[in-house]
Amino acid sequence: MPDEAVARKPWTFVPLLYFMQAMPNAIATEVAVIVYKDLGVANVEITRWTSLIAIPWTIKMLWGPLVDLNFTKRRWVVWMQGLITAALALTPLLLGLPNAFKITLGTLFVAAVFSATCDIATDGFYLLALNREMQSAYVGLQSTFYRLGRLFCIGLLVKAAGMLQERGFGTMPSWTIALLGGVGVYGLGWGLLALRKSPVALPKPDADIERSSADRSENKRNVYRTLVILSFAFFGYFTLNSVVRLTAHGLWAVLGAQYPLNGWRLTGSQVGQELLQLTVCLFGAATSYIYAKALTRGTEMGEAFGSFFRQRGIVAILAFMVFYRFGEAMVAKMAPLFLKDGVAQGGLAINNSDLGTINGLYGVIGIVIGGILGGLVVARWGLRKTFWPVAFLMHLPNLLYLWASYAHPSTWAVRGVVFVDQFGYGFGFSAYMVYLQSVAQRGPFRTAHYAIATGLGYFAIQMAGITSGIVQGHYAALDPARGYQYFFTFVVFATIPGMLSLLFIPFDGAEKKAA
């Protein structure tokens, strides 16, 4: 009897599945940037907090084995999409409150937790429902609709809010209506994928089974192990946070007389608080690590983590995951702020309505063409022959944004910049996804390995987002009119480590052209 996932062609469910996967992330990390800019929040605070609430997408690799070993991937997807719908619906209703910035950050963080879990299951479902040849053949469709989901949010939703503002609606009522419309689209997609009689319903592939179904008590133990691993991540994060802040303070103490590093200075009480935090969290991280290692030794969960980091060429693979998208991610976080900021601040002073049109029309055309062509090129000639030209096209828009920061071009020219931006990224992202999928399939724990790979990649995006605000804010403080010029110059150099990683990553044949 043929597998149901193969019998039901992937083009029926893959587009909607990945269109929806992009929406929570785009709303939390990109649309929110524009919303908070309209609220009057500073660039540094916007980039910092919209990057920090994305932590669940970064550390999702820590509960990847939990999703891999418990229940079916289809069940995880359906349940998480329902919870995401509820969390996103709550967010716009809170925008009118006095502390809307802090409160909505909380609801978006909750949506991010559900979305990160759904991402693990979605990517695992994709790997189980399609064989390797189909995965390569459909990666262009997958990445294209993922980007279309993102552009729906930063294009049409932003456009809708801008049009409402032009018609006399207040800023926050306009955003509330626009965001609720986006939630309605997401909820409709959830229903279409979940209902068995829907023409785009998720199938039930034969390979989508529960690994631990023979022993239900193992499910509870996996949950406990995951909580211990997450505690290690929690303590580890705040340990690193204290190390970074104390190191920055030390650099201020040594170099502050020669360089403007006052933003890195800590007061005496702050130094004491950081030292206390460092001591407590370092002890917590060490204790939870030892405990987690003991709990996972000899288990499938332990093997899922261990087998990923034991694979051939892991150092080069990790460097690729961390650095390949670093420069592009800095631009993605800062570009909306650059387009919206006034001319006196070095921006292009584009309003929400025009910004929505630029992203929603020209960006969509660029991503559709670039994503489909990128998938076809990689499937036809393989990554060995195409990775360098594909990577170049992915980073070409960085140079165009640098030009725009000097030339302050017309709105028509900006449309061209955004088109090339989305085309290049759609082209380059296809190769990125194919390589991560090939890395994930070097062993039996495909869902867990893919979650680890994408989680590490998203860690780089998060760090790039935070770095973008710090770098631009630093240069803007020195010269407000040229802050973006210095920033985009910095970005050009930040792409070099990722390009160099292509010289060292291993190829084992899984990335070759599709049959």
Secondary structure, DSSP 8 states (H G I E B T S, - for coil): ---HHHHS-GGGTHHHHHHHHHHHHHIIIIIHHHHHHHTT--HHHHHHHHHHTTHHHHHGGGGHHHHHHSS-HHHHHHHHHHHHHHHHHHHHHTTTSTTHHHHHHHHHHHHHHHHHHHHHHHHHHHHHHS-HHHHHHHHHHHHHHHHHHHHIIIIIIHHHHHHHHHTT--HHHHHHHHHHHHHHHHHHHHHHHH-TTSTT-----TT---TTTT-HHHHHHHHHHHHHHHHHHHHHHHHHHHHHHHHHHHHHHHHTTTS--GGG---HHHHHHHHHHHHHHHHHHHHHHHHHHHHHTTSHHHHHHHHHHTSTTHHHHHHHHHHTTHHHHHHHHHHHHHHHS-GGGTS----HHHHHHIIIIIIHHHHHHHHHHHHHHHHHHHHHHHHHHHHHHHHHHHHHHHHHHHH---HHHHHHHHHHHHHHHHHHHHHHHHHHHHHHTSSS-HHHHHHHHHHHHHHHHHHHHHHHHHHHHHHHHH-GGGHHHHHHHHHHHHTHHHHHHTTT----STTS---
